Amino acid sequence: MLREAVFHQPESNYAFALDEKTVVIRIRTKKDDLLRCILFYGDRVCTQDPIYIKQMPMKKVGSDQLFDYYECVFVSKYTRICYYFRLEDENETLYYYGDEFHLSDQCSRTEYYQFAYVRREDIACVPPWSNSAVIYQIFPDSFATGKRYISGKGLQMKTESGKLCVSHNGGTLRGILENVDYLSELGINCIYLNPIFAASSYHKYDTIDYFTIDPCFGNREDLKSLVSVCHQNNIRVVLDGVFNHCGFEFFAFQDVLKNGINSRYADWFYHLEFPIKYEVPPNYEAFAYVREMPKLNTGNPEVAEYFCKVGTYWIREANIDGWRLDVANEIHHDFWRQFRKAIKAVKKDAFLIGEIWEDAGQWLQGDQLDSTMNYRFSNLCRDFFAQRSITARVFGEKLHAMVLRYKTPIAYAQMNLLDSHDVPRFLSKCGGDLQRLKLAIFFMMTFIGVPSVFYGDEAEIQGTTEPKYRCAMPWKDHPEQGELFQYIKELIALRKEYKALIYGGFQTAFADDGDVYVFVRWTDTEKLLIALNNSDEERTVNISAISPEADFCSVFPKSKEESIGAELKLSSMEGRIIRCDQNGE
C-alpha cells in the first residue's frame, strides 16, 4: 500500500453534510492500490466506553490519473461523529485516523477523525433552482436592438451627471426583452447579463455609477420590464457585479484625483500612492494594470457596506435573481461572507456565481459563493473535443478529479461553459468543425452542473479576438430554426425530461485510450448511459458489459432505433443517450 498517496481532510470536500442527518465522507488512495476500504463511525460523546461503532463499505466513486477516490454517504442520528478508515490491499490491513496509519483501532475516540457537530449553518446550500438551470449568457452591447435585429451602430450618451458612455453594436435591454420569446423557444431558463451599469467603455467593466443603468442600454424601467417578462416566461435573470474595481470616472476616484491624500475616499482604494500618476502602468493598484480600472478596497467597512447596498438594491428594485461576480478571487473572503449574508437576507434563493478560473474550493465552502464559472470544464472540452489532444481515458480521469474537488451540492451548481466573453469561441477552437462543437454541447447538456450557452453559439459565431467573439448577433444570417438551434433545443428539452441529467450521479462506465467515452447518470428511478464517439470513424461499444441486467432503449437521437442490443454502434462524432430499463420495465 502506498501510504504517501492516502489523504483525508475533515471539514472539507472530503467530509461534509448534505443536511442535518446525511453525511458524506471521502478518502483518496493510490490508483488501483486497495482491495477494499471501510468506514467506521460512532457517536463521539457516547456515554459508554468503548463506544459502539458502525461500519460501512466505501464505494470507489472516481479515479484520476494518480488516485482513487472512495466515498460513503450515510444517514446518522449522531450530531457529533468520530470516524476512521480500514484500508486493505493484498498484503496488509491498516487503520487510518489522525492523519496516521495504525495497526489497530484500539485507542481513545478522541484520536479518531472528528466531525465536531453537524451544524445546519455549515451545510453548503445552493439555490434549489440552480441545479435545473440552463444559462444563456448575453453581452448586452452585442445581442439585440429590437426583435431579431441589432443595429450594429455604436452610441455615445451621457448620464444625468454628465458622464460619457459609449457602445459599439447598439444592443439594448429593450432589444433583449423583445427576443425573450426566442430564448424561451430555445428552452433556457436563466439569463446572465454582462455589466449593464453606467460605464465609459462598451464592455461596461469600468463602472461609473452602480445605481444607474447605462444610457446606451436603456434605463431602470427597461431592466424592470425585462426581468418581469423573463419571470413570466420562467426565466431568471442574473446580473454582473464588478466590485473588485471601478471606472476612472467613479465619483470616489474622481474625489481622490481632486483632493489627493486628503480625500475622504482615499481609503476606498487599494494601495494608492500620492501624487497619483494616471499613466501606463499607473502607480496605484488596478485591474490587470489597466489605469482606467482602479482597485477598490473592500476591506474598508464603508466600501463593503456600499457594495452590499448595490447588491441588495437591484434585487429589491428589479427583482433580479442573483449576481455573477467579476474577479471574485481578488476580493478578500470576509467581504464575500458579508455580501452573501446581505443578499440571502433579501432573497434566500439568489444565485451567486464567482468569476474564478482556477480551483475555487476556498470560496465554495458554503459561506461565500454558490458557484463559479467552470473554466476547468471549458479547458477539458477544448482538449478532448476541439484539439483531440487527450484520450477518452484521460478525459474521464480529469472529469472525476474536477468533480471531486468540491462538495457535492457545489459540484452540481458549477456554471459549465464552452466559451464566454473572455475567451475565443469554441467553434473557432474546433477549427470551424460544427460536429465537434455539437458533440461538446451534447456532453455539456448531459453532464453534471449548470450548462451555459454564450449568445450566438447557436448561430455558429466564430472568433478568436475580442471584437470577433463579442461581435453583433447575426440575426439576418441566422435561421431561427437552424440546425444547431434545434439541436440545442432538443438537448435542453431532454435535460428537463430526465431528472438523472440534472440530479443524477456521475460515473465513467467506459473510456478507451482512443476516442470513445461512456458515462452513467442515475437516480433511484432512472439510469442513463451517455455514449460519445469523438472520432471520424464508426465505433462499437459493448454496453451489456456496463449494465448486464438492463434492457436498452434509445432516447437520443430519436431517429435511432428504439430497442438496442448488447452492442451499441456509434457513428462518427455522435453522442447517444440510452435508457437502461431493469427487468424489462
Secondary structure per residue as TSV (DSSP state, phi and psi in degrees):
chain	resnum	aa	ss	phi	psi
A	1	M	-	360.0	127.2
A	2	L	-	-83.5	99.1
A	3	R	G	-66.0	-31.0
A	4	E	G	-63.3	-20.9
A	5	A	G	-85.7	-16.3
A	6	V	-	-75.6	132.6
A	7	F	B	-148.4	137.5
A	8	H	-	-148.7	144.7
A	9	Q	-	-139.1	115.6
A	10	P	T	-62.0	157.5
A	11	E	T	52.5	53.6
A	12	S	B	-154.9	-163.9
A	13	N	T	-70.1	-3.4
A	14	Y	T	-96.5	-10.1
A	15	A	E	-159.1	109.0
A	16	F	E	-156.5	164.4
A	17	A	E	-106.8	141.4
A	18	L	S	-88.5	-31.6
A	19	D	S	-154.3	-171.3
A	20	E	S	-72.2	-7.9
A	21	K	S	-117.2	-21.5
A	22	T	E	-107.9	125.2
A	23	V	E	-121.8	143.3
A	24	V	E	-116.5	127.1
A	25	I	E	-123.1	133.7
A	26	R	E	-127.6	157.1
A	27	I	E	-146.5	148.1
A	28	R	E	-109.0	138.8
A	29	T	E	-136.9	171.2
A	30	K	E	-62.2	145.0
A	31	K	T	-61.0	130.9
A	32	D	T	58.1	34.3
A	33	D	-	-101.5	-29.4
A	34	L	-	-106.2	151.2
A	35	L	S	-85.7	-38.2
A	36	R	E	-160.0	160.1
A	37	C	E	-138.0	130.6
A	38	I	E	-126.7	135.6
A	39	L	E	-97.2	134.0
A	40	F	E	-116.5	132.9
A	41	Y	E	-147.4	157.1
A	42	G	E	-158.5	-179.8
A	43	D	E	-81.4	115.2
A	44	R	T	-72.4	-11.6
A	45	V	T	-116.2	25.5
A	46	C	-	-56.1	140.9
A	47	T	S	-77.6	-17.4
A	48	Q	S	-97.1	157.0
A	49	D	S	-143.1	121.5
A	50	P	S	-71.6	157.3
A	51	I	-	-78.4	159.1
A	52	Y	-	-77.3	129.6
A	53	I	E	-116.7	130.8
A	54	K	E	-98.7	153.5
A	55	Q	E	-129.6	146.0
A	56	M	E	-140.5	133.4
A	57	P	E	-67.2	140.4
A	58	M	-	-96.4	143.9
A	59	K	E	-101.0	137.4
A	60	K	E	-73.4	112.3
A	61	V	E	-101.9	-7.1
A	62	G	E	179.6	158.3
A	63	S	E	-139.0	139.2
A	64	D	-	-109.0	-159.2
A	65	Q	S	-71.4	-20.2
A	66	L	S	-120.7	-28.5
A	67	F	E	-129.0	157.9
A	68	D	E	-104.8	150.1
A	69	Y	E	-123.4	122.6
A	70	Y	E	-105.6	146.4
A	71	E	E	-141.2	147.8
A	72	C	E	-137.2	126.2
A	73	V	E	-113.7	122.4
A	74	F	E	-141.8	152.0
A	75	V	E	-99.5	128.8
A	76	S	-	-135.1	145.0
A	77	K	S	-81.3	-10.9
A	78	Y	-	-77.4	134.6
A	79	T	S	-94.7	-18.4
A	80	R	S	-124.3	119.6
A	81	I	E	-123.9	134.2
A	82	C	E	-112.5	148.5
A	83	Y	E	-156.1	161.0
A	84	Y	E	-154.3	173.8
A	85	F	E	-121.8	144.8
A	86	R	E	-111.2	120.9
A	87	L	E	-110.2	129.6
A	88	E	E	-129.3	130.8
A	89	D	-	-123.2	-165.7
A	90	E	S	-70.5	-18.7
A	91	N	S	-112.3	-25.1
A	92	E	-	-154.3	161.7
A	93	T	E	-122.5	124.9
A	94	L	E	-126.1	150.7
A	95	Y	E	-106.1	138.1
A	96	Y	E	-124.8	117.7
A	97	Y	E	-161.2	158.0
A	98	G	T	61.0	25.4
A	99	D	T	61.8	24.4
A	100	E	E	-135.7	158.6
A	101	F	E	-96.5	140.2
A	102	H	E	-133.9	154.2
A	103	L	S	-87.0	-12.3
A	104	S	-	-149.7	171.9
A	105	D	-	-104.6	14.5
A	106	Q	-	-82.7	89.9
A	107	C	S	-159.0	-179.1
A	108	S	-	-69.7	142.9
A	109	R	G	-59.2	-24.6
A	110	T	G	-69.9	-13.7
A	111	E	G	-90.2	-11.3
A	112	Y	S	-74.9	171.0
A	113	Y	E	-64.2	148.3
A	114	Q	E	-122.8	131.4
A	115	F	E	-105.7	91.8
A	116	A	-	-52.9	-47.5
A	117	Y	-	-161.1	133.5
A	118	V	-	-82.6	86.6
A	119	R	-	-91.7	137.1
A	120	R	G	-63.3	-30.8
A	121	E	G	-68.4	-21.9
A	122	D	G	-96.1	0.8
A	123	I	S	-80.2	130.5
A	124	A	-	-74.6	107.1
A	125	C	-	-113.6	125.8
A	126	V	-	-107.1	158.1
A	127	P	-	-55.9	129.1
A	128	P	G	-54.5	-33.2
A	129	W	G	-73.2	-18.3
A	130	S	G	-65.4	-33.2
A	131	N	G	-60.4	-35.5
A	132	S	G	-96.1	8.2
A	133	A	-	-74.6	144.5
A	134	V	-	-126.4	113.8
A	135	I	E	-92.2	141.5
A	136	Y	E	-118.5	113.2
A	137	Q	E	-87.8	129.7
A	138	I	E	-119.8	126.5
A	139	F	-	-89.5	103.5
A	140	P	H	-54.8	-38.1
A	141	D	H	-62.7	-22.0
A	142	S	H	-114.1	1.0
A	143	F	H	-92.4	-61.6
A	144	A	-	-160.7	144.9
A	145	T	S	-100.4	-32.5
A	146	G	B	-148.8	-164.7
A	147	K	T	-68.4	116.6
A	148	R	T	51.8	38.8
A	149	Y	B	-152.8	138.8
A	150	I	-	-134.8	137.4
A	151	S	-	-69.8	-33.1
A	152	G	-	75.9	7.8
A	153	K	-	-114.4	128.1
A	154	G	-	-74.2	160.1
A	155	L	-	-123.3	157.7
A	156	Q	E	-130.4	115.3
A	157	M	E	-138.6	155.3
A	158	K	E	-110.4	147.6
A	159	T	-	-74.7	173.0
A	160	E	T	-61.3	-26.6
A	161	S	T	-87.3	2.3
A	162	G	-	91.1	9.9
A	163	K	-	-82.2	134.8
A	164	L	E	-81.9	132.1
A	165	C	E	-123.2	148.4
A	166	V	E	-133.8	158.6
A	167	S	-	-137.2	167.7
A	168	H	S	-108.4	-44.8
A	169	N	S	-110.9	-5.9
A	170	G	-	87.1	10.1
A	171	G	-	-66.8	147.7
A	172	T	-	-139.3	166.0
A	173	L	H	-66.4	-38.3
A	174	R	H	-62.3	-36.1
A	175	G	H	-63.6	-40.2
A	176	I	H	-63.6	-44.8
A	177	L	H	-56.8	-42.0
A	178	E	T	-72.1	-5.7
A	179	N	T	-119.7	17.8
A	180	V	H	-61.3	-33.5
A	181	D	H	-63.1	-34.1
A	182	Y	H	-64.0	-45.1
A	183	L	H	-67.5	-40.1
A	184	S	H	-63.8	-39.0
A	185	E	H	-64.4	-37.9
A	186	L	H	-64.6	-33.9
A	187	G	T	110.9	-1.6
A	188	I	-	-67.7	156.4
A	189	N	-	-132.1	15.6
A	190	C	E	-153.9	134.3
A	191	I	E	-110.6	131.9
A	192	Y	E	-109.9	119.5
A	193	L	E	-100.4	127.6
A	194	N	-	-61.0	168.1
A	195	P	-	-50.5	139.6
A	196	I	-	-123.1	3.5
A	197	F	E	-88.5	158.2
A	198	A	E	-52.1	127.2
A	199	A	E	-154.6	160.7
A	200	S	S	-76.6	-37.5
A	201	S	S	-99.5	168.3
A	202	Y	T	-68.7	-27.8
A	203	H	T	-81.9	-18.6
A	204	K	-	70.5	22.0
A	205	Y	-	-90.5	6.1
A	206	D	S	-117.0	72.5
A	207	T	E	-64.7	133.8
A	208	I	E	-92.7	-45.5
A	209	D	E	-142.6	113.7
A	210	Y	E	-76.9	-9.6
A	211	F	E	-108.0	10.6
A	212	T	E	-129.7	131.0
A	213	I	E	-70.2	138.8
A	214	D	-	-59.1	127.4
A	215	P	T	-61.8	-23.0
A	216	C	T	-67.5	-24.6
A	217	F	T	-97.6	-22.9
A	218	G	-	138.7	-142.7
A	219	N	-	-142.8	-179.0
A	220	R	H	-65.8	-28.9
A	221	E	H	-66.8	-35.5
A	222	D	H	-63.3	-41.9
A	223	L	H	-64.1	-45.4
A	224	K	H	-61.8	-39.9
A	225	S	H	-65.4	-42.2
A	226	L	H	-61.0	-47.4
A	227	V	H	-63.6	-40.9
A	228	S	H	-62.3	-46.4
A	229	V	H	-65.4	-39.6
A	230	C	H	-60.1	-46.2
A	231	H	H	-62.8	-36.2
A	232	Q	H	-63.1	-25.0
A	233	N	T	-103.1	19.4
A	234	N	T	58.7	37.8
A	235	I	-	-118.1	126.5
A	236	R	E	-91.8	161.0
A	237	V	E	-128.0	125.4
A	238	V	E	-115.9	130.0
A	239	L	E	-100.5	162.5
A	240	D	E	-95.2	121.2
A	241	G	E	-106.5	120.0
A	242	V	-	-108.1	90.5
A	243	F	-	-112.6	-4.0
A	244	N	S	-75.3	-33.7
A	245	H	B	-147.8	167.4
A	246	C	-	-127.7	-173.2
A	247	G	-	-91.0	160.2
A	248	F	T	-57.1	-32.1
A	249	E	T	-88.8	2.9
A	250	F	-	-58.5	138.0
A	251	F	H	-54.7	-39.8
A	252	A	H	-68.6	-39.2
A	253	F	H	-71.1	-35.4
A	254	Q	H	-62.7	-37.1
A	255	D	H	-65.8	-38.4
A	256	V	H	-65.5	-41.3
A	257	L	H	-62.1	-34.9
A	258	K	H	-77.6	-44.1
A	259	N	H	-108.7	-3.3
A	260	G	G	60.1	-139.0
A	261	I	G	-64.1	-18.3
A	262	N	G	-86.4	-2.7
A	263	S	-	-66.4	136.1
A	264	R	T	-67.6	-9.9
A	265	Y	T	-103.3	8.7
A	266	A	G	-58.5	-34.3
A	267	D	G	-87.8	6.0
A	268	W	G	-77.8	-8.8
A	269	F	B	-123.9	152.3
A	270	Y	S	-91.9	114.5
A	271	H	S	61.9	68.4
A	272	L	-	-89.7	147.6
A	273	E	-	-121.3	141.4
A	274	F	S	-116.6	140.9
A	275	P	S	-72.0	148.5
A	276	I	-	-70.5	134.1
A	277	K	-	-112.7	107.6
A	278	Y	-	-84.6	80.1
A	279	E	S	-142.1	-177.3
A	280	V	S	-114.9	114.8
A	281	P	S	-77.6	161.2
A	282	P	-	-75.7	165.4
A	283	N	S	-96.0	26.1
A	284	Y	S	-136.1	157.5
A	285	E	-	-64.6	137.9
A	286	A	B	-149.9	166.5
A	287	F	G	-66.5	117.2
A	288	A	G	49.7	36.7
A	289	Y	G	65.4	16.2
A	290	V	-	-83.7	113.8
A	291	R	T	-64.1	-25.3
A	292	E	T	-75.5	-3.0
A	293	M	S	-129.9	72.9
A	294	P	B	-63.9	142.0
A	295	K	B	-79.1	132.4
A	296	L	B	-83.7	150.1
A	297	N	-	-100.1	84.9
A	298	T	T	-70.8	-6.2
A	299	G	T	-75.0	-15.2
A	300	N	S	-77.4	122.5
A	301	P	H	-53.6	-34.7
A	302	E	H	-64.1	-42.4
A	303	V	H	-67.0	-44.5
A	304	A	H	-59.3	-44.9
A	305	E	H	-63.6	-39.9
A	306	Y	H	-59.1	-46.8
A	307	F	H	-79.4	-23.9
A	308	C	H	-66.0	-36.9
A	309	K	H	-65.9	-39.4
A	310	V	H	-59.3	-47.4
A	311	G	H	-62.1	-43.4
A	312	T	H	-78.6	-29.0
A	313	Y	H	-58.8	-46.8
A	314	W	H	-76.0	-20.0
A	315	I	H	-71.3	-45.9
A	316	R	H	-68.4	-42.2
A	317	E	H	-75.0	-43.3
A	318	A	H	-118.7	-4.1
A	319	N	-	64.3	36.0
A	320	I	-	-67.2	167.0
A	321	D	-	-111.5	5.3
A	322	G	E	159.9	-176.9
A	323	W	E	-134.5	136.9
A	324	R	E	-97.6	129.3
A	325	L	E	-112.5	115.1
A	326	D	T	-71.0	140.7
A	327	V	T	46.0	46.6
A	328	A	G	-63.6	-25.2
A	329	N	G	-79.4	-5.4
A	330	E	G	-102.9	6.6
A	331	I	S	-110.2	139.7
A	332	H	-	-69.4	155.9
A	333	H	H	-65.3	-36.5
A	334	D	H	-64.0	-33.1
A	335	F	H	-62.6	-44.4
A	336	W	H	-65.4	-33.2
A	337	R	H	-64.2	-42.9
A	338	Q	H	-65.9	-43.3
A	339	F	H	-63.0	-44.3
A	340	R	H	-59.4	-47.0
A	341	K	H	-59.9	-41.8
A	342	A	H	-64.8	-45.4
A	343	I	H	-66.8	-48.2
A	344	K	H	-67.7	-24.9
A	345	A	H	-68.1	-29.2
A	346	V	H	-90.0	-41.4
A	347	K	-	-141.3	101.9
A	348	K	T	-59.0	-35.3
A	349	D	T	-99.8	23.0
A	350	A	-	-64.9	142.4
A	351	F	E	-101.9	125.2
A	352	L	E	-113.7	112.9
A	353	I	E	-115.5	124.0
A	354	G	E	-98.0	145.1
A	355	E	-	-86.2	93.6
A	356	I	-	-134.4	115.5
A	357	W	-	-80.5	-25.1
A	358	E	S	-100.4	-172.6
A	359	D	-	-56.7	126.9
A	360	A	-	-116.1	25.8
A	361	G	G	-53.0	-38.8
A	362	Q	G	-71.0	-17.8
A	363	W	G	-93.9	-8.3
A	364	L	-	-120.8	40.7
A	365	Q	S	-88.1	-6.4
A	366	G	S	110.0	-7.5
A	367	D	S	-106.6	-2.3
A	368	Q	S	-129.0	-86.1
A	369	L	-	-100.6	159.5
A	370	D	S	-91.5	-27.5
A	371	S	E	-160.6	168.8
A	372	T	E	-136.9	161.6
A	373	M	E	-69.8	117.8
A	374	N	E	-87.6	79.0
A	375	Y	H	-70.2	-20.7
A	376	R	H	-62.2	-41.7
A	377	F	H	-60.3	-46.2
A	378	S	H	-58.9	-43.4
A	379	N	H	-67.4	-38.3
A	380	L	H	-65.7	-40.7
A	381	C	H	-66.2	-36.8
A	382	R	I	-58.9	-47.8
A	383	D	I	-65.6	-40.2
A	384	F	I	-85.2	-51.7
A	385	F	I	-85.7	-46.4
A	386	A	I	-79.7	-50.2
A	387	Q	S	-98.6	-18.0
A	388	R	-	51.3	43.3
A	389	S	-	-94.4	-7.5
A	390	I	S	-129.1	155.3
A	391	T	-	-82.4	168.7
A	392	A	H	-60.5	-38.1
A	393	R	H	-62.6	-47.2
A	394	V	H	-65.5	-39.6
A	395	F	H	-56.7	-49.4
A	396	G	H	-63.0	-41.1
A	397	E	H	-62.6	-42.2
A	398	K	H	-72.3	-30.0
A	399	L	H	-64.3	-44.9
A	400	H	H	-63.6	-41.1
A	401	A	H	-61.3	-39.1
A	402	M	H	-65.0	-46.1
A	403	V	H	-66.9	-42.3
A	404	L	T	-79.9	-2.0
A	405	R	T	-74.5	-13.0
A	406	Y	S	-123.3	160.4
A	407	K	-	-61.1	149.9
A	408	T	H	-54.1	-49.7
A	409	P	H	-58.9	-35.2
A	410	I	H	-71.2	-40.7
A	411	A	H	-60.4	-37.2
A	412	Y	T	-78.6	-9.5
A	413	A	T	-104.8	2.0
A	414	Q	-	-63.3	136.4
A	415	M	E	-82.7	97.1
A	416	N	E	-79.5	136.4
A	417	L	-	-143.5	152.4
A	418	L	S	-96.8	-36.1
A	419	D	-	-152.4	175.3
A	420	S	-	-160.7	-170.0
A	421	H	T	-72.3	-7.9
A	422	D	T	-108.9	-2.5
A	423	V	S	-137.9	159.8
A	424	P	-	-58.5	153.3
A	425	R	-	-61.9	142.5
A	426	F	H	-64.3	-33.3
A	427	L	H	-62.4	-34.7
A	428	S	H	-69.5	-37.1
A	429	K	H	-62.3	-28.9
A	430	C	T	-84.9	7.0
A	431	G	T	65.7	27.3
A	432	G	T	81.7	3.7
A	433	D	-	-78.2	105.6
A	434	L	H	-64.2	-33.0
A	435	Q	H	-65.8	-35.4
A	436	R	H	-67.6	-41.3
A	437	L	H	-61.9	-44.8
A	438	K	H	-61.4	-41.2
A	439	L	H	-67.5	-37.3
A	440	A	H	-65.5	-41.1
A	441	I	H	-63.9	-42.3
A	442	F	H	-56.2	-46.2
A	443	F	H	-63.2	-46.4
A	444	M	H	-59.2	-39.0
A	445	M	H	-75.4	-14.9
A	446	T	H	-109.5	-6.1
A	447	F	S	-90.7	166.5
A	448	I	S	-72.8	154.5
A	449	G	S	107.9	-179.0
A	450	V	E	-100.9	108.1
A	451	P	E	-71.4	147.0
A	452	S	E	-137.1	144.2
A	453	V	E	-117.6	125.8
A	454	F	E	-80.1	135.1
A	455	Y	T	-44.2	134.5
A	456	G	T	84.9	-8.0
A	457	D	G	-59.7	-36.6
A	458	E	G	-71.2	-12.1
A	459	A	G	-104.1	12.0
A	460	E	T	64.6	35.3
A	461	I	-	-65.0	138.6
A	462	Q	-	-119.8	167.6
A	463	G	-	154.9	134.2
A	464	T	S	-114.4	-8.2
A	465	T	S	-115.5	158.2
A	466	E	H	-52.9	-47.7
A	467	P	H	-61.6	-28.5
A	468	K	H	-80.7	-48.9
A	469	Y	H	-79.4	-5.7
A	470	R	T	-110.5	24.3
A	471	C	-	-69.2	167.7
A	472	A	-	-65.3	142.2
A	473	M	-	-58.4	126.7
A	474	P	-	-83.2	66.6
A	475	W	T	-59.4	-41.1
A	476	K	T	-66.5	-37.3
A	477	D	T	-92.3	-5.2
A	478	H	S	-102.7	107.9
A	479	P	-	-67.0	123.6
A	480	E	T	-57.9	-32.1
A	481	Q	T	-106.7	35.8
A	482	G	-	-67.5	170.9
A	483	E	H	-57.8	-48.5
A	484	L	H	-71.4	-38.3
A	485	F	H	-56.2	-48.9
A	486	Q	H	-66.2	-37.0
A	487	Y	H	-61.3	-49.6
A	488	I	H	-64.6	-41.4
A	489	K	H	-57.7	-45.2
A	490	E	H	-65.8	-39.9
A	491	L	H	-67.8	-39.3
A	492	I	H	-63.4	-41.4
A	493	A	H	-61.9	-41.1
A	494	L	H	-65.9	-37.8
A	495	R	H	-61.9	-38.0
A	496	K	H	-72.7	-30.7
A	497	E	H	-75.7	-39.9
A	498	Y	-	-105.1	110.2
A	499	K	T	-63.4	-25.5
A	500	A	H	-61.2	-28.2
A	501	L	H	-76.4	-15.4
A	502	I	H	-103.1	-53.4
A	503	Y	H	-104.7	-9.9
A	504	G	-	-70.4	159.9
A	505	G	E	-66.5	168.1
A	506	F	E	-134.1	132.8
A	507	Q	E	-154.2	131.4
A	508	T	E	-64.6	130.5
A	509	A	E	-104.3	-33.7
A	510	F	E	-157.3	134.1
A	511	A	E	-153.4	118.2
A	512	D	-	-96.2	-178.7
A	513	D	S	-85.3	17.8
A	514	G	S	-119.9	-110.7
A	515	D	S	-135.1	12.8
A	516	V	E	-104.9	124.6
A	517	Y	E	-130.2	128.5
A	518	V	E	-127.9	132.5
A	519	F	E	-135.5	164.9
A	520	V	E	-114.8	139.4
A	521	R	E	-122.7	133.6
A	522	W	E	-151.3	151.6
A	523	T	-	-124.5	-171.5
A	524	D	S	-65.9	-22.4
A	525	T	S	-117.6	-7.9
A	526	E	-	-135.0	147.5
A	527	K	E	-142.5	125.6
A	528	L	E	-124.3	137.2
A	529	L	E	-98.2	129.9
A	530	I	E	-112.5	115.6
A	531	A	E	-116.2	134.3
A	532	L	E	-128.4	133.3
A	533	N	E	-112.7	99.5
A	534	N	-	-93.2	49.8
A	535	S	S	-138.2	171.8
A	536	D	S	-93.8	9.0
A	537	E	S	-128.3	159.8
A	538	E	-	-68.3	144.0
A	539	R	E	-131.7	156.7
A	540	T	E	-127.3	135.8
A	541	V	E	-125.2	133.0
A	542	N	E	-82.5	94.7
A	543	I	G	-81.5	-16.5
A	544	S	G	-65.4	-27.9
A	545	A	G	-71.2	-24.3
A	546	I	T	-80.5	-42.6
A	547	S	S	-136.7	81.6
A	548	P	T	-61.9	-30.9
A	549	E	T	-93.4	6.3
A	550	A	E	-99.1	153.3
A	551	D	E	-98.8	139.6
A	552	F	E	-108.6	138.9
A	553	C	E	-137.5	132.7
A	554	S	E	-73.2	131.6
A	555	V	E	-107.2	-39.6
A	556	F	E	-149.2	134.6
A	557	P	S	-71.6	150.3
A	558	K	T	-69.6	-18.2
A	559	S	T	-73.1	-15.0
A	560	K	S	-80.4	167.7
A	561	E	-	-59.3	143.4
A	562	E	S	-72.4	-44.7
A	563	S	E	-101.8	138.2
A	564	I	E	-127.9	141.2
A	565	G	-	-86.1	-157.9
A	566	A	S	-68.1	-29.2
A	567	E	E	-110.3	132.8
A	568	L	E	-106.5	121.9
A	569	K	E	-93.1	129.6
A	570	L	E	-115.2	122.2
A	571	S	-	-69.9	168.1
A	572	S	T	-53.9	130.4
A	573	M	T	54.2	42.1
A	574	E	-	-109.4	144.7
A	575	G	E	-116.4	134.6
A	576	R	E	-126.5	145.0
A	577	I	E	-115.8	122.7
A	578	I	E	-119.7	126.2
A	579	R	E	-86.0	133.7
A	580	C	E	-103.6	112.1
A	581	D	E	-102.6	122.1
A	582	Q	E	-80.1	134.9
A	583	N	T	55.9	36.2
A	584	G	T	74.7	10.1
A	585	E	-	-75.3	360.0
